[in-house]
Amino acid sequence: MKKIALITGCSSGIGRAAATLFAAHGWQVVATMRDPAKAGELARLPNVSIGKLDVTEPQSIAALVKQTLDTWGRIDVLVNNAGFGAFGPFETASDALIERQLATNLKGVFDLSRAVLPAMRRQGEGAIVNIASIGGLTTMPLNAIYHATKYAVVGFTEGLAYELAPFGIRAKIIAPGGVRTEFAAGSLALTFSDDQHPYAGMVGRVRQAFAGRAGQHSEPEDIAKVIYRAATDGSAQITYVAGADAEALLAARAKLGEQGYVAMMNERFNVAGPASH
């Protein structure tokens, strides 16, 4: 019996790489994106069907899950990958941007997970793989809103694992570091519209530091391999840190402690630390 994987955010990057890898292993993949016209070569791969999905619209989720079940009869793995990053000072972020960040990165994960669970319970097996971030386990400057959503995804997934284990369903977290994708260009939303704000100098320094670290990023295909392993290893492991840079950041936080880690980030990104009292 062919296994079915439903993967969100497949127009580029990690989602596209994951869809390609699952299909290469013989899975039937429902690769979803807001604009199916962006599927390109993915639509022509064997074992791949393209689905239109906006994770911020409950009706879109319900329709896509129903269509998948009507066509294939089951969903074995859900990969919640769709998301974007809000970059910049929290103070300058609009309510609309904050709401969109929460709706896409968190509420969409909630809604899709809940939508597939009845089918997975009937099957007596399944896996929900949520793409969080190393930014869900530790922090960097000017990413507070993004971190809020990814920390929430981590907590949600670990909590969900308790509930689902008795039904043979596994909940998994993937925590990638930097990835060579269009994330920074196409999936990054700025919390500011110009440089006329008190944080402008900090923004420039942080951007420069991020640019200097781009060479340390992983390839999307490397992260896809971790996703596939998490979905298929059958283990009780919940969190999978993906990428050498992510592993290094997490190790530094464990070694340095909270204050030491923050001091390291302040120095690395040329951000002034908190004043002493």
Accessible surface in RSA format (square Angstrom, percent):
REM  Atomic radii and reference values for relative SASA: ProtOr
REM  Chains: A
REM  Algorithm: Lee & Richards
REM  Probe-radius: 1.40
REM  Slices: 20
REM RES _ NUM      All-atoms   Total-Side   Main-Chain    Non-polar    All polar
REM                ABS   REL    ABS   REL    ABS   REL    ABS   REL    ABS   REL
RES MET A   1   176.02  91.2  95.67  63.3  80.34 191.3  84.02  71.4  92.00 121.9
RES LYS A   2    95.42  46.6  75.32  46.2  20.10  47.9  57.61  51.9  37.81  40.3
RES LYS A   3    72.49  35.4  70.27  43.1   2.21   5.3  52.06  46.9  20.43  21.8
RES ILE A   4     3.37   1.9   3.37   2.5   0.00   0.0   3.37   2.4   0.00   0.0
RES ALA A   5     0.00   0.0   0.00   0.0   0.00   0.0   0.00   0.0   0.00   0.0
RES LEU A   6     0.00   0.0   0.00   0.0   0.00   0.0   0.00   0.0   0.00   0.0
RES ILE A   7     0.00   0.0   0.00   0.0   0.00   0.0   0.00   0.0   0.00   0.0
RES THR A   8     1.58   1.1   1.58   1.6   0.00   0.0   0.47   0.6   1.10   1.7
RES GLY A   9    22.46  27.7   0.00   N/A  22.46  27.7  15.80  43.3   6.66  14.9
RES CYS A  10     0.00   0.0   0.00   0.0   0.00   0.0   0.00   0.0   0.00   0.0
RES SER A  11    38.65  32.7  29.99  40.0   8.66  20.0   3.65   7.8  35.00  49.0
RES SER A  12    37.04  31.3  31.64  42.2   5.40  12.4  12.83  27.3  24.21  33.9
RES GLY A  13    16.80  20.7   0.00   N/A  16.80  20.7   6.75  18.5  10.05  22.5
RES ILE A  14    23.45  13.3  19.87  14.8   3.57   8.6  19.87  14.3   3.57   9.7
RES GLY A  15     0.23   0.3   0.00   N/A   0.23   0.3   0.19   0.5   0.04   0.1
RES ARG A  16    60.93  25.6  60.93  31.1   0.00   0.0  39.01  53.3  21.92  13.3
RES ALA A  17    10.08   9.3   1.43   2.2   8.65  19.7   7.13  10.0   2.95   7.8
RES ALA A  18     0.27   0.2   0.27   0.4   0.00   0.0   0.27   0.4   0.00   0.0
RES ALA A  19     0.00   0.0   0.00   0.0   0.00   0.0   0.00   0.0   0.00   0.0
RES THR A  20    57.05  40.6  55.66  56.4   1.39   3.3  49.11  66.0   7.94  12.0
RES LEU A  21    38.36  21.4  35.93  25.7   2.43   6.1  38.22  26.8   0.14   0.4
RES PHE A  22     0.00   0.0   0.00   0.0   0.00   0.0   0.00   0.0   0.00   0.0
RES ALA A  23     7.28   6.7   3.33   5.1   3.95   9.0   3.47   4.9   3.81  10.1
RES ALA A  24    84.75  77.9  39.96  61.7  44.78 101.9  53.31  75.1  31.43  83.3
RES HIS A  25   102.98  56.3  71.73  49.9  31.25  79.9  47.67  49.1  55.31  64.4
RES GLY A  26    36.87  45.5   0.00   N/A  36.87  45.5  27.66  75.9   9.21  20.6
RES TRP A  27    24.68   9.9  24.02  11.6   0.67   1.6  16.63   8.9   8.05  13.1
RES GLN A  28    11.31   6.3  11.31   8.3   0.00   0.0   0.00   0.0  11.31   8.6
RES VAL A  29     0.00   0.0   0.00   0.0   0.00   0.0   0.00   0.0   0.00   0.0
RES VAL A  30     7.14   4.7   7.14   6.5   0.00   0.0   7.14   6.2   0.00   0.0
RES ALA A  31     0.00   0.0   0.00   0.0   0.00   0.0   0.00   0.0   0.00   0.0
RES THR A  32     0.69   0.5   0.69   0.7   0.00   0.0   0.00   0.0   0.69   1.0
RES MET A  33     6.28   3.3   2.54   1.7   3.74   8.9   6.28   5.3   0.00   0.0
RES ARG A  34   169.63  71.2 160.41  81.8   9.22  21.9  43.04  58.8 126.59  76.7
RES ASP A  35    62.49  43.8  59.62  59.3   2.88   6.8  21.45  50.5  41.05  40.9
RES PRO A  36    49.58  36.1  41.56  37.9   8.02  29.2  41.66  34.4   7.92  49.2
RES ALA A  37    92.48  85.0  51.04  78.8  41.44  94.3  64.74  91.2  27.74  73.5
RES LYS A  38   130.25  63.5 115.52  70.9  14.72  35.1  66.94  60.3  63.30  67.4
RES ALA A  39     2.68   2.5   2.68   4.1   0.00   0.0   2.68   3.8   0.00   0.0
RES GLY A  40    37.64  46.4   0.00   N/A  37.64  46.4  32.93  90.4   4.71  10.5
RES GLU A  41   118.01  67.8 115.18  87.1   2.83   6.7  60.73 117.5  57.29  46.8
RES LEU A  42     2.68   1.5   0.77   0.5   1.91   4.8   2.24   1.6   0.44   1.2
RES ALA A  43    50.12  46.1  28.47  43.9  21.66  49.3  28.61  40.3  21.51  57.0
RES ARG A  44   162.63  68.3 131.50  67.0  31.13  74.1  74.43 101.7  88.20  53.5
RES LEU A  45    60.90  33.9  54.92  39.3   5.98  15.0  55.10  38.7   5.79  15.6
RES PRO A  46   103.54  75.5  89.13  81.3  14.41  52.4 101.92  84.1   1.62  10.1
RES ASN A  47    43.92  30.3  30.91  29.9  13.01  31.3   3.57   8.6  40.35  39.0
RES VAL A  48    16.80  11.1   0.00   0.0  16.80  40.5   0.00   0.0  16.80  45.6
RES SER A  49    41.08  34.7  35.99  48.0   5.09  11.7  37.24  79.3   3.85   5.4
RES ILE A  50    49.28  28.0  17.10  12.7  32.18  77.6  17.22  12.4  32.06  87.0
RES GLY A  51     5.94   7.3   0.00   N/A   5.94   7.3   5.94  16.3   0.00   0.0
RES LYS A  52   141.94  69.2 126.20  77.4  15.74  37.5  94.95  85.5  46.99  50.1
RES LEU A  53     4.45   2.5   0.76   0.5   3.69   9.3   0.80   0.6   3.65   9.8
RES ASP A  54    32.20  22.6  31.46  31.3   0.74   1.7   9.88  23.3  22.32  22.3
RES VAL A  55    13.94   9.2  11.85  10.7   2.09   5.0  11.85  10.3   2.09   5.7
RES THR A  56    55.67  39.6  31.04  31.5  24.63  58.7  22.14  29.7  33.53  50.7
RES GLU A  57    90.72  52.1  89.70  67.9   1.02   2.4  25.60  49.5  65.12  53.2
RES PRO A  58    84.56  61.6  79.70  72.7   4.86  17.7  81.17  67.0   3.39  21.1
RES GLN A  59   159.20  89.0 151.37 110.6   7.83  18.6  56.94 121.2 102.26  77.6
RES SER A  60    22.91  19.4  13.57  18.1   9.34  21.5  16.12  34.3   6.79   9.5
RES ILE A  61     4.78   2.7   4.78   3.6   0.00   0.0   4.78   3.4   0.00   0.0
RES ALA A  62    60.52  55.6  51.75  79.9   8.78  20.0  56.59  79.7   3.93  10.4
RES ALA A  63    62.30  57.3  51.19  79.0  11.11  25.3  58.72  82.7   3.58   9.5
RES LEU A  64     5.75   3.2   3.43   2.5   2.32   5.8   5.45   3.8   0.29   0.8
RES VAL A  65     8.16   5.4   8.16   7.4   0.00   0.0   8.16   7.1   0.00   0.0
RES LYS A  66   130.87  63.8 126.80  77.8   4.07   9.7  97.87  88.1  33.00  35.2
RES GLN A  67   113.51  63.5 108.82  79.5   4.69  11.2  34.16  72.7  79.35  60.2
RES THR A  68     3.42   2.4   0.77   0.8   2.65   6.3   2.65   3.6   0.77   1.2
RES LEU A  69    41.13  22.9  33.88  24.2   7.26  18.2  34.08  23.9   7.06  19.0
RES ASP A  70   100.19  70.2  63.47  63.2  36.73  86.8  30.62  72.1  69.57  69.4
RES THR A  71    84.50  60.1  53.05  53.8  31.45  75.0  42.41  57.0  42.09  63.6
RES TRP A  72    95.57  38.4  71.26  34.5  24.31  57.1  71.89  38.3  23.68  38.4
RES GLY A  73    58.91  72.6   0.00   N/A  58.91  72.6  30.11  82.6  28.80  64.5
RES ARG A  74    29.50  12.4  29.29  14.9   0.20   0.5   8.65  11.8  20.85  12.6
RES ILE A  75     0.00   0.0   0.00   0.0   0.00   0.0   0.00   0.0   0.00   0.0
RES ASP A  76     6.30   4.4   5.08   5.1   1.22   2.9   4.74  11.1   1.56   1.6
RES VAL A  77     2.98   2.0   2.98   2.7   0.00   0.0   2.98   2.6   0.00   0.0
RES LEU A  78     0.00   0.0   0.00   0.0   0.00   0.0   0.00   0.0   0.00   0.0
RES VAL A  79     0.12   0.1   0.12   0.1   0.00   0.0   0.12   0.1   0.00   0.0
RES ASN A  80     6.00   4.1   2.93   2.8   3.08   7.4   2.31   5.6   3.69   3.6
RES ASN A  81    22.72  15.7  13.18  12.7   9.54  23.0   0.25   0.6  22.48  21.7
RES ALA A  82    24.34  22.4  14.63  22.6   9.71  22.1  16.94  23.9   7.40  19.6
RES GLY A  83    25.99  32.0   0.00   N/A  25.99  32.0   4.68  12.8  21.31  47.7
RES PHE A  84    16.49   8.2  15.84   9.8   0.64   1.7  15.84   9.6   0.64   1.8
RES GLY A  85     2.13   2.6   0.00   N/A   2.13   2.6   2.13   5.8   0.00   0.0
RES ALA A  86     1.78   1.6   0.03   0.0   1.75   4.0   0.03   0.0   1.75   4.6
RES PHE A  87     9.56   4.8   9.56   5.9   0.00   0.0   9.56   5.8   0.00   0.0
RES GLY A  88     3.69   4.5   0.00   N/A   3.69   4.5   0.00   0.0   3.69   8.3
RES PRO A  89     4.33   3.2   0.51   0.5   3.82  13.9   4.33   3.6   0.00   0.0
RES PHE A  90   129.01  64.5 120.02  74.3   9.00  23.4 120.33  73.0   8.68  24.8
RES GLU A  91   121.72  69.9  92.98  70.3  28.75  68.4  40.72  78.8  81.00  66.1
RES THR A  92    44.07  31.3  19.38  19.6  24.69  58.8  27.26  36.6  16.81  25.4
RES ALA A  93    15.37  14.1   0.00   0.0  15.37  35.0   0.07   0.1  15.30  40.5
RES SER A  94    61.08  51.6  49.91  66.6  11.17  25.7  50.40 107.3  10.68  15.0
RES ASP A  95   108.24  75.8 101.74 101.3   6.51  15.4  26.31  61.9  81.93  81.7
RES ALA A  96    70.92  65.2  61.06  94.2   9.87  22.4  64.57  90.9   6.36  16.8
RES LEU A  97    16.45   9.2  13.72   9.8   2.73   6.9  15.85  11.1   0.60   1.6
RES ILE A  98    39.43  22.4  39.43  29.4   0.00   0.0  39.43  28.4   0.00   0.0
RES GLU A  99   111.55  64.0 106.94  80.9   4.60  11.0  42.48  82.2  69.07  56.4
RES ARG A 100   114.32  48.0 108.96  55.5   5.36  12.8  52.59  71.9  61.73  37.4
RES GLN A 101     0.00   0.0   0.00   0.0   0.00   0.0   0.00   0.0   0.00   0.0
RES LEU A 102    74.89  41.7  74.61  53.4   0.28   0.7  74.61  52.4   0.28   0.7
RES ALA A 103    28.78  26.5  26.70  41.2   2.09   4.7  28.45  40.1   0.33   0.9
RES THR A 104    17.92  12.7  16.94  17.2   0.97   2.3  12.87  17.3   5.04   7.6
RES ASN A 105     0.97   0.7   0.03   0.0   0.94   2.3   0.26   0.6   0.71   0.7
RES LEU A 106    26.92  15.0  26.92  19.3   0.00   0.0  26.92  18.9   0.00   0.0
RES LYS A 107    96.68  47.2  95.78  58.8   0.90   2.2  75.51  68.0  21.17  22.5
RES GLY A 108     1.37   1.7   0.00   N/A   1.37   1.7   1.37   3.8   0.00   0.0
RES VAL A 109     9.81   6.5   8.59   7.8   1.22   2.9   8.92   7.7   0.89   2.4
RES PHE A 110    73.65  36.8  69.87  43.3   3.78   9.8  70.72  42.9   2.94   8.4
RES ASP A 111    15.18  10.6  11.09  11.0   4.09   9.7   8.68  20.4   6.51   6.5
RES LEU A 112     0.74   0.4   0.74   0.5   0.00   0.0   0.74   0.5   0.00   0.0
RES SER A 113     1.33   1.1   1.33   1.8   0.00   0.0   1.33   2.8   0.00   0.0
RES ARG A 114   165.43  69.5 160.71  81.9   4.72  11.2  67.50  92.3  97.93  59.3
RES ALA A 115    32.61  30.0  11.82  18.2  20.79  47.3  23.23  32.7   9.38  24.8
RES VAL A 116     0.00   0.0   0.00   0.0   0.00   0.0   0.00   0.0   0.00   0.0
RES LEU A 117    27.23  15.2  27.23  19.5   0.00   0.0  27.23  19.1   0.00   0.0
RES PRO A 118    52.73  38.4  52.45  47.8   0.27   1.0  52.56  43.4   0.17   1.0
RES ALA A 119     4.45   4.1   2.88   4.4   1.57   3.6   3.41   4.8   1.04   2.8
RES MET A 120     0.00   0.0   0.00   0.0   0.00   0.0   0.00   0.0   0.00   0.0
RES ARG A 121   114.02  47.9  98.27  50.1  15.75  37.5  14.84  20.3  99.18  60.1
RES ARG A 122   175.77  73.8 136.55  69.6  39.22  93.4  77.60 106.1  98.17  59.5
RES GLN A 123    45.40  25.4  10.75   7.9  34.65  82.5  19.44  41.4  25.96  19.7
RES GLY A 124    42.26  52.1   0.00   N/A  42.26  52.1  24.37  66.9  17.89  40.1
RES GLU A 125    64.57  37.1  64.57  48.9   0.00   0.0  18.67  36.1  45.90  37.5
RES GLY A 126     5.60   6.9   0.00   N/A   5.60   6.9   4.40  12.1   1.20   2.7
RES ALA A 127     0.34   0.3   0.33   0.5   0.00   0.0   0.33   0.5   0.00   0.0
RES ILE A 128     0.00   0.0   0.00   0.0   0.00   0.0   0.00   0.0   0.00   0.0
RES VAL A 129     0.00   0.0   0.00   0.0   0.00   0.0   0.00   0.0   0.00   0.0
RES ASN A 130     0.16   0.1   0.16   0.2   0.00   0.0   0.16   0.4   0.00   0.0
RES ILE A 131    12.24   7.0   8.08   6.0   4.16  10.0   8.08   5.8   4.16  11.3
RES ALA A 132     3.90   3.6   0.00   0.0   3.90   8.9   0.00   0.0   3.90  10.3
RES SER A 133    11.77   9.9  11.77  15.7   0.00   0.0   2.91   6.2   8.86  12.4
RES ILE A 134     6.56   3.7   6.56   4.9   0.00   0.0   6.56   4.7   0.00   0.0
RES GLY A 135     4.14   5.1   0.00   N/A   4.14   5.1   4.14  11.4   0.00   0.0
RES GLY A 136     2.06   2.5   0.00   N/A   2.06   2.5   0.00   0.0   2.06   4.6
RES LEU A 137    41.82  23.3  28.64  20.5  13.18  33.1  30.91  21.7  10.90  29.3
RES THR A 138     0.98   0.7   0.73   0.7   0.25   0.6   0.73   1.0   0.25   0.4
RES THR A 139    47.91  34.1  47.65  48.3   0.26   0.6  32.55  43.7  15.35  23.2
RES MET A 140    48.58  25.2  38.62  25.6   9.96  23.7  32.88  28.0  15.70  20.8
RES PRO A 141    21.79  15.9  10.74   9.8  11.05  40.2  21.79  18.0   0.00   0.0
RES LEU A 142    19.65  10.9   7.57   5.4  12.08  30.4  10.92   7.7   8.73  23.5
RES ASN A 143    20.14  13.9  19.86  19.2   0.28   0.7   2.62   6.3  17.52  16.9
RES ALA A 144    58.76  54.0  47.01  72.6  11.74  26.7  52.12  73.4   6.64  17.6
RES ILE A 145    12.80   7.3   9.18   6.8   3.62   8.7  11.93   8.6   0.87   2.4
RES TYR A 146    28.16  13.1  28.16  16.0   0.00   0.0  15.29  11.5  12.87  15.9
RES HIS A 147    14.84   8.1  14.84  10.3   0.00   0.0  14.84  15.3   0.00   0.0
RES ALA A 148    58.51  53.8  41.18  63.5  17.34  39.4  51.50  72.5   7.02  18.6
RES THR A 149     0.30   0.2   0.00   0.0   0.30   0.7   0.30   0.4   0.00   0.0
RES LYS A 150    13.24   6.5  13.24   8.1   0.00   0.0   3.02   2.7  10.22  10.9
RES TYR A 151    88.02  41.1  80.93  46.0   7.08  18.4  76.18  57.2  11.84  14.6
RES ALA A 152    36.17  33.3  21.82  33.7  14.35  32.6  33.06  46.6   3.11   8.2
RES VAL A 153     0.91   0.6   0.91   0.8   0.00   0.0   0.91   0.8   0.00   0.0
RES VAL A 154    19.31  12.7  19.31  17.5   0.00   0.0  19.31  16.8   0.00   0.0
RES GLY A 155    45.79  56.5   0.00   N/A  45.79  56.5  36.04  98.9   9.75  21.8
RES PHE A 156    52.71  26.4  38.91  24.1  13.80  35.9  49.19  29.8   3.52  10.1
RES THR A 157     0.00   0.0   0.00   0.0   0.00   0.0   0.00   0.0   0.00   0.0
RES GLU A 158    79.99  45.9  79.84  60.4   0.15   0.4  12.69  24.5  67.30  54.9
RES GLY A 159    31.16  38.4   0.00   N/A  31.16  38.4  27.18  74.6   3.98   8.9
RES LEU A 160    14.56   8.1  12.32   8.8   2.23   5.6  13.04   9.2   1.51   4.1
RES ALA A 161    15.95  14.7  12.30  19.0   3.65   8.3  13.02  18.3   2.93   7.8
RES TYR A 162   166.20  77.6 149.37  85.0  16.83  43.8 117.74  88.5  48.46  59.7
RES GLU A 163   112.76  64.7  99.49  75.3  13.27  31.6  43.78  84.7  68.99  56.3
RES LEU A 164     8.84   4.9   8.84   6.3   0.00   0.0   8.84   6.2   0.00   0.0
RES ALA A 165    66.15  60.8  48.08  74.2  18.07  41.1  51.66  72.7  14.49  38.4
RES PRO A 166   109.62  79.9  65.49  59.7  44.13 160.4  78.55  64.9  31.07 193.1
RES PHE A 167    96.10  48.1  87.53  54.2   8.57  22.3  95.36  57.8   0.74   2.1
RES GLY A 168    34.22  42.2   0.00   N/A  34.22  42.2  28.84  79.1   5.39  12.1
RES ILE A 169     1.93   1.1   0.00   0.0   1.93   4.6   0.00   0.0   1.93   5.2
RES ARG A 170    66.69  28.0  63.24  32.2   3.45   8.2  29.15  39.8  37.54  22.7
RES ALA A 171     3.02   2.8   0.00   0.0   3.02   6.9   0.00   0.0   3.02   8.0
RES LYS A 172     1.16   0.6   1.16   0.7   0.00   0.0   1.16   1.0   0.00   0.0
RES ILE A 173     0.10   0.1   0.10   0.1   0.00   0.0   0.10   0.1   0.00   0.0
RES ILE A 174     0.00   0.0   0.00   0.0   0.00   0.0   0.00   0.0   0.00   0.0
RES ALA A 175     0.00   0.0   0.00   0.0   0.00   0.0   0.00   0.0   0.00   0.0
RES PRO A 176     7.25   5.3   5.93   5.4   1.31   4.8   5.93   4.9   1.31   8.2
RES GLY A 177    14.12  17.4   0.00   N/A  14.12  17.4   3.39   9.3  10.73  24.0
RES GLY A 178    22.35  27.6   0.00   N/A  22.35  27.6  17.34  47.6   5.00  11.2
RES VAL A 179    23.44  15.4   8.36   7.6  15.08  36.3   8.36   7.3  15.08  40.9
RES ARG A 180   109.58  46.0  90.65  46.2  18.93  45.1  50.89  69.5  58.69  35.6
RES THR A 181    41.43  29.5   8.60   8.7  32.83  78.2  16.04  21.5  25.39  38.4
RES GLU A 182   107.59  61.8 104.21  78.8   3.38   8.0  37.57  72.7  70.02  57.2
RES PHE A 183    75.18  37.6  71.94  44.6   3.24   8.4  73.54  44.6   1.64   4.7
RES ALA A 184    72.76  66.9  60.56  93.5  12.20  27.8  60.75  85.6  12.01  31.8
RES ALA A 185    91.73  84.3  57.32  88.5  34.41  78.3  66.36  93.5  25.37  67.2
RES GLY A 186    65.02  80.2   0.00   N/A  65.02  80.2  30.83  84.6  34.19  76.6
RES SER A 187    35.36  29.9  30.70  41.0   4.66  10.7   5.62  12.0  29.75  41.7
RES LEU A 188    61.04  34.0  37.59  26.9  23.45  58.9  38.37  26.9  22.67  61.0
RES ALA A 189    16.56  15.2  11.29  17.4   5.27  12.0  16.56  23.3   0.00   0.0
RES LEU A 190    74.24  41.3  53.38  38.2  20.86  52.4  53.38  37.5  20.86  56.1
RES THR A 191     6.72   4.8   0.45   0.5   6.26  14.9   2.79   3.7   3.93   5.9
RES PHE A 192    23.86  11.9   9.24   5.7  14.63  38.1  17.17  10.4   6.69  19.1
RES SER A 193   114.70  96.9  71.35  95.2  43.35  99.9  54.76 116.6  59.94  84.0
RES ASP A 194    76.79  53.8  66.07  65.8  10.72  25.4  35.61  83.8  41.18  41.1
RES ASP A 195    95.54  66.9  84.42  84.0  11.13  26.3  19.82  46.6  75.73  75.5
RES GLN A 196   154.32  86.3 124.12  90.7  30.20  71.9  51.00 108.6 103.33  78.4
RES HIS A 197    26.84  14.7   9.94   6.9  16.91  43.3  16.36  16.9  10.48  12.2
RES PRO A 198   123.76  90.2  80.04  73.0  43.71 158.9  93.50  77.2  30.26 188.1
RES TYR A 199    64.19  30.0  62.04  35.3   2.15   5.6  39.11  29.4  25.09  30.9
RES ALA A 200    30.69  28.2  21.83  33.7   8.86  20.2  22.72  32.0   7.96  21.1
RES GLY A 201    44.35  54.7   0.00   N/A  44.35  54.7  35.51  97.4   8.84  19.8
RES MET A 202    50.59  26.2  48.10  31.8   2.50   5.9  40.99  34.8   9.61  12.7
RES VAL A 203     4.31   2.8   4.31   3.9   0.00   0.0   4.31   3.7   0.00   0.0
RES GLY A 204    39.17  48.3   0.00   N/A  39.17  48.3  33.37  91.6   5.80  13.0
RES ARG A 205    86.44  36.3  81.99  41.8   4.45  10.6  32.45  44.3  54.00  32.7
RES VAL A 206     0.00   0.0   0.00   0.0   0.00   0.0   0.00   0.0   0.00   0.0
RES ARG A 207   106.59  44.8 100.69  51.3   5.90  14.1  39.91  54.5  66.69  40.4
RES GLN A 208   139.53  78.0 127.89  93.5  11.64  27.7  45.24  96.3  94.29  71.5
RES ALA A 209    21.77  20.0   9.22  14.2  12.55  28.5  20.40  28.7   1.37   3.6
RES PHE A 210    64.04  32.0  59.98  37.1   4.06  10.6  60.27  36.5   3.77  10.8
RES ALA A 211    74.35  68.4  49.99  77.2  24.36  55.4  59.82  84.2  14.54  38.5
RES GLY A 212    67.48  83.2   0.00   N/A  67.48  83.2  36.79 101.0  30.69  68.7
RES ARG A 213    68.28  28.7  68.00  34.7   0.28   0.7  16.95  23.2  51.33  31.1
RES ALA A 214    46.21  42.5  44.03  67.9   2.19   5.0  44.03  62.0   2.19   5.8
RES GLY A 215    63.48  78.3   0.00   N/A  63.48  78.3  38.11 104.6  25.38  56.8
RES GLN A 216    92.50  51.7  73.20  53.5  19.30  45.9  40.76  86.8  51.73  39.2
RES HIS A 217    53.18  29.1  46.14  32.1   7.04  18.0  28.20  29.1  24.98  29.1
RES SER A 218    15.77  13.3   9.38  12.5   6.38  14.7   7.96  16.9   7.81  10.9
RES GLU A 219    71.54  41.1  71.39  54.0   0.15   0.4  33.40  64.6  38.14  31.1
RES PRO A 220    14.36  10.5  14.36  13.1   0.00   0.0  14.36  11.9   0.00   0.0
RES GLU A 221    99.23  57.0  97.98  74.1   1.25   3.0  53.75 104.0  45.48  37.1
RES ASP A 222    64.82  45.4  60.84  60.6   3.98   9.4  19.51  45.9  45.30  45.2
RES ILE A 223     1.28   0.7   1.28   1.0   0.00   0.0   1.28   0.9   0.00   0.0
RES ALA A 224     0.86   0.8   0.86   1.3   0.00   0.0   0.86   1.2   0.00   0.0
RES LYS A 225   126.31  61.6 120.00  73.6   6.31  15.0  71.25  64.1  55.06  58.6
RES VAL A 226    22.72  15.0  22.20  20.1   0.52   1.2  22.72  19.7   0.00   0.0
RES ILE A 227     0.13   0.1   0.13   0.1   0.00   0.0   0.13   0.1   0.00   0.0
RES TYR A 228    40.77  19.0  40.77  23.2   0.00   0.0  24.62  18.5  16.15  19.9
RES ARG A 229   119.64  50.2 115.96  59.1   3.68   8.8  55.61  76.0  64.03  38.8
RES ALA A 230     0.00   0.0   0.00   0.0   0.00   0.0   0.00   0.0   0.00   0.0
RES ALA A 231     2.73   2.5   0.00   0.0   2.73   6.2   0.00   0.0   2.73   7.2
RES THR A 232    58.17  41.4  27.74  28.1  30.43  72.5  23.38  31.4  34.80  52.6
RES ASP A 233    59.72  41.8  24.80  24.7  34.93  82.6  30.16  71.0  29.57  29.5
RES GLY A 234    52.08  64.2   0.00   N/A  52.08  64.2  21.43  58.8  30.66  68.7
RES SER A 235    41.46  35.0  31.42  41.9  10.04  23.1  40.74  86.8   0.72   1.0
RES ALA A 236   100.13  92.1  69.48 107.2  30.66  69.7  80.45 113.3  19.68  52.1
RES GLN A 237    83.03  46.4  68.53  50.1  14.49  34.5  34.27  72.9  48.76  37.0
RES ILE A 238    46.99  26.7  42.35  31.6   4.64  11.2  42.35  30.5   4.64  12.6
RES THR A 239    46.63  33.2  33.85  34.3  12.77  30.4  23.68  31.8  22.95  34.7
RES TYR A 240     3.09   1.4   0.50   0.3   2.59   6.7   3.09   2.3   0.00   0.0
RES VAL A 241    36.46  24.0  19.66  17.8  16.79  40.5  19.66  17.1  16.79  45.6
RES ALA A 242     1.42   1.3   0.13   0.2   1.28   2.9   1.42   2.0   0.00   0.0
RES GLY A 243    18.16  22.4   0.00   N/A  18.16  22.4   9.38  25.7   8.77  19.7
RES ALA A 244    81.22  74.7  66.77 103.0  14.45  32.9  68.69  96.7  12.53  33.2
RES ASP A 245    25.33  17.7  17.24  17.2   8.09  19.1  14.92  35.1  10.41  10.4
RES ALA A 246     0.00   0.0   0.00   0.0   0.00   0.0   0.00   0.0   0.00   0.0
RES GLU A 247    98.64  56.6  92.23  69.8   6.40  15.2  30.22  58.4  68.42  55.9
RES ALA A 248    62.63  57.6  49.71  76.7  12.92  29.4  58.01  81.7   4.62  12.2
RES LEU A 249    12.65   7.0  12.10   8.7   0.55   1.4  12.61   8.9   0.04   0.1
RES LEU A 250    57.28  31.9  56.06  40.1   1.22   3.1  56.17  39.4   1.11   3.0
RES ALA A 251    61.34  56.4  49.69  76.7  11.65  26.5  57.66  81.2   3.68   9.7
RES ALA A 252    21.45  19.7  15.33  23.7   6.11  13.9  21.02  29.6   0.42   1.1
RES ARG A 253    57.78  24.3  55.04  28.1   2.74   6.5  14.70  20.1  43.08  26.1
RES ALA A 254    89.92  82.7  50.91  78.6  39.01  88.7  63.50  89.4  26.42  70.0
RES LYS A 255   179.82  87.7 143.85  88.3  35.98  85.7  95.50  86.0  84.32  89.8
RES LEU A 256    78.60  43.8  54.92  39.3  23.68  59.5  58.77  41.3  19.83  53.4
RES GLY A 257    32.74  40.4   0.00   N/A  32.74  40.4  32.12  88.1   0.62   1.4
RES GLU A 258   117.81  67.6 108.06  81.8   9.75  23.2  31.00  60.0  86.81  70.9
RES GLN A 259   155.24  86.8 145.45 106.3   9.79  23.3  48.84 104.0 106.40  80.7
RES GLY A 260    25.59  31.6   0.00   N/A  25.59  31.6  20.87  57.3   4.72  10.6
RES TYR A 261     0.29   0.1   0.29   0.2   0.00   0.0   0.29   0.2   0.00   0.0
RES VAL A 262    58.63  38.6  58.59  53.0   0.04   0.1  58.63  50.9   0.00   0.0
RES ALA A 263    57.15  52.5  49.38  76.2   7.78  17.7  52.59  74.1   4.56  12.1
RES MET A 264    40.66  21.1  34.95  23.1   5.70  13.6  26.76  22.8  13.89  18.4
RES MET A 265     8.82   4.6   8.82   5.8   0.00   0.0   8.82   7.5   0.00   0.0
RES ASN A 266    26.84  18.5  25.34  24.5   1.50   3.6   8.94  21.5  17.89  17.3
RES GLU A 267   148.29  85.1 125.86  95.2  22.43  53.4  52.22 101.0  96.07  78.4
RES ARG A 268    83.07  34.9  57.43  29.3  25.65  61.1  22.96  31.4  60.11  36.4
RES PHE A 269     2.58   1.3   2.57   1.6   0.01   0.0   2.58   1.6   0.00   0.0
RES ASN A 270    94.41  65.1  87.95  85.0   6.46  15.6  23.80  57.3  70.61  68.2
RES VAL A 271    18.05  11.9  11.37  10.3   6.69  16.1  12.39  10.8   5.67  15.4
RES ALA A 272    88.18  81.1  61.00  94.1  27.18  61.8  72.30 101.8  15.88  42.1
RES GLY A 273    40.62  50.1   0.00   N/A  40.62  50.1  12.87  35.3  27.75  62.2
RES PRO A 274   117.39  85.6  87.59  79.8  29.80 108.3  99.44  82.1  17.95 111.6
RES ALA A 275    77.76  71.5  53.74  82.9  24.02  54.6  63.42  89.3  14.35  38.0
RES SER A 276   114.68  96.9  80.82 107.9  33.86  78.0  49.34 105.1  65.34  91.5
RES HIS A 277   220.54 120.5 139.16  96.7  81.38 208.2 133.85 137.9  86.69 100.9
END  Absolute sums over single chains surface
CHAIN  1 A    13098.3       9979.9       3118.3       7681.6       5416.7
END  Absolute sums over all chains
TOTAL         13098.3       9979.9       3118.3       7681.6       5416.7
